[in-house]
Amino acid sequence: MSFEINEPPFRLVHQTLCIREVNFEKHSLFGFVDINLKATRFPLEKVTLNCRHSRLYRVCLNGSRQVSFDYRDPTLLVCPDDIKQRNLDYFCGAYMQAIEATNFDIGNGELSFTVPYDMRAEVERSEELAVRIEFSLESKNAGVHFVNSPSLVPKQTNKPTCENKQRIIRHKHMFTYYYENCNKLWFPHVDSPLMPCTWRVEVTVPNDLLAICSGELLDVVEYESGNLLTFIYHVDIPVCANKIGIVVGDFEMMPDQKSSEITHFCSPGLSAALTSTVENVVDCIEFLEQHLSSRLPFQQFKTVFVEEAFTQCLPFAGMCIGSVALLHTEKIIDQVPHTLRKFTTPIRKDELNINRVVNSTSHISSSPLRLLGHAIASQFFGCFIASASWSDSWTVFGISKYIAAQFEKEIFGLNEYLYSVRETIRKVFVSINFSENST
């Protein structure tokens, strides 16, 4: 379904996301957002934003003026109970209408409020409007995932190892996850790729936890009580809201051995595996910078490995969130980067037959290096350069995949690169055949 994009009456200038409390027991958080708007059409009568699943408390304009707001989510009740049609086709049509009713690109949204009449002259004179929205999130499946997973650790005693009992340690952490625009499920913002802006992210956590966010770490403020810390991050390059990632937990921090601008995080006790997994991250960044003749857009880059991740690796602005399943120790690391290109005979172009590509290195298809390479390439195409609309997201995704594939060819060799292309083509044909058979 195609939509006609309407010109919004304002542009985003800057947004501050402030999380004041993270509750791991109730799987909830509380905070507010400050959105700075620049009016482009006068008089500015109505402002529409996107937000789902959160509980909104109040909306204030220019610091102190509290206004009433309308907050509704049509996707909560797609088909009324009294409807007579009960089939999948009707549901799909009704759901697409509900999505269209909250599409910001055509002037809609879940949250809307009217600018008071006596403030419109002031907004027209300054061309700016500051909006503060207080919110909380109590849903367990709304763009933020909480983990309280038990880990079995041998108890340290003087008895023989076989008699050591195991004790349970819970490594609690939370992280944002998404399909492309899942951030609108938990905090108010403008859900449109045409609305990038600079960001400031503040997260207050207990002093035994770390907060890792998109952007550059500016400061860590300790409260007078000494029990809380506030981590302040700043993204000085305009990015869309769906590229803001947040992770909170009791992580071990490891600066990269080759670059001071790169930092890695993992659960306690996994630092040895973390070292082996990320040892080629700097090499990948240097290759892409040379290949694109451009430096990495963001000053700092962070990799965070979490448990219960929904996908293997998620790229955000200046960071990526990966699954802990990607971590591997040095003892079992494959020697492909060192030996594959040396002992594999490349296929000559005049003998190229994609069906003859050797299957001996198929296990590399989901290697951590390949996934991290795509996450780094997404910093250029996906975070820094975004698509013009949601329907065009495949363009930046495809470009970042292609650029990451060039690094794979440099590391793994031509044969593995061709095999990867062959497997991608095979998956496309399988999906096409499945779609034709299902219809």
Number of C-alpha atoms within 10 A of each C-alpha: 5 6 11 7 12 11 12 17 18 21 19 20 18 19 23 18 21 20 21 15 16 21 13 15 9 11 18 17 19 18 19 21 21 23 22 21 20 18 19 15 14 14 16 21 14 12 19 21 21 24 24 25 20 20 17 19 11 14 20 16 19 15 12 10 12 15 13 13 16 10 16 15 18 18 17 11 11 17 18 7 7 6 7 8 10 9 8 9 10 11 14 13 11 17 18 13 15 18 16 19 17 23 20 21 22 15 17 19 25 21 20 17 16 14 18 16 11 8 16 17 14 12 20 17 9 11 18 19 23 17 20 22 20 20 20 21 22 17 18 13 13 20 21 24 19 24 18 16 13 12 12 11 13 14 14 11 10 8 10 7 11 7 11 14 13 12 13 12 12 13 17 20 22 22 23 22 25 18 11 10 17 20 25 22 19 24 28 26 24 24 24 20 19 18 19 24 19 18 25 22 24 22 24 24 21 18 14 11 17 22 24 24 30 25 27 21 18 11 12 15 13 15 13 8 7 10 11 17 21 22 22 21 23 18 23 15 17 18 23 24 26 23 25 22 25 20 23 20 25 20 26 17 15 15 14 17 12 12 10 10 14 19 18 21 23 24 20 11 11 17 19 12 18 25 19 16 20 20 14 15 19 17 15 23 17 14 16 22 16 11 12 12 9 11 13 19 16 20 15 17 22 22 26 25 24 27 20 16 19 14 12 18 22 25 24 28 31 28 28 24 26 26 19 20 13 19 22 19 14 13 8 8 12 14 8 15 15 11 13 18 18 12 9 14 11 14 15 9 7 6 8 12 11 14 9 12 18 13 10 10 14 13 9 16 15 11 15 20 23 20 20 26 25 26 27 28 28 28 24 24 21 25 25 20 14 23 19 14 13 15 11 12 15 12 15 20 17 14 17 21 19 14 20 25 20 18 23 22 16 15 21 23 21 21 23 25 20 20 21 20 13 15 15 12 11 12 11 12 12 12 11 12 11 11 10 9 8 7 5
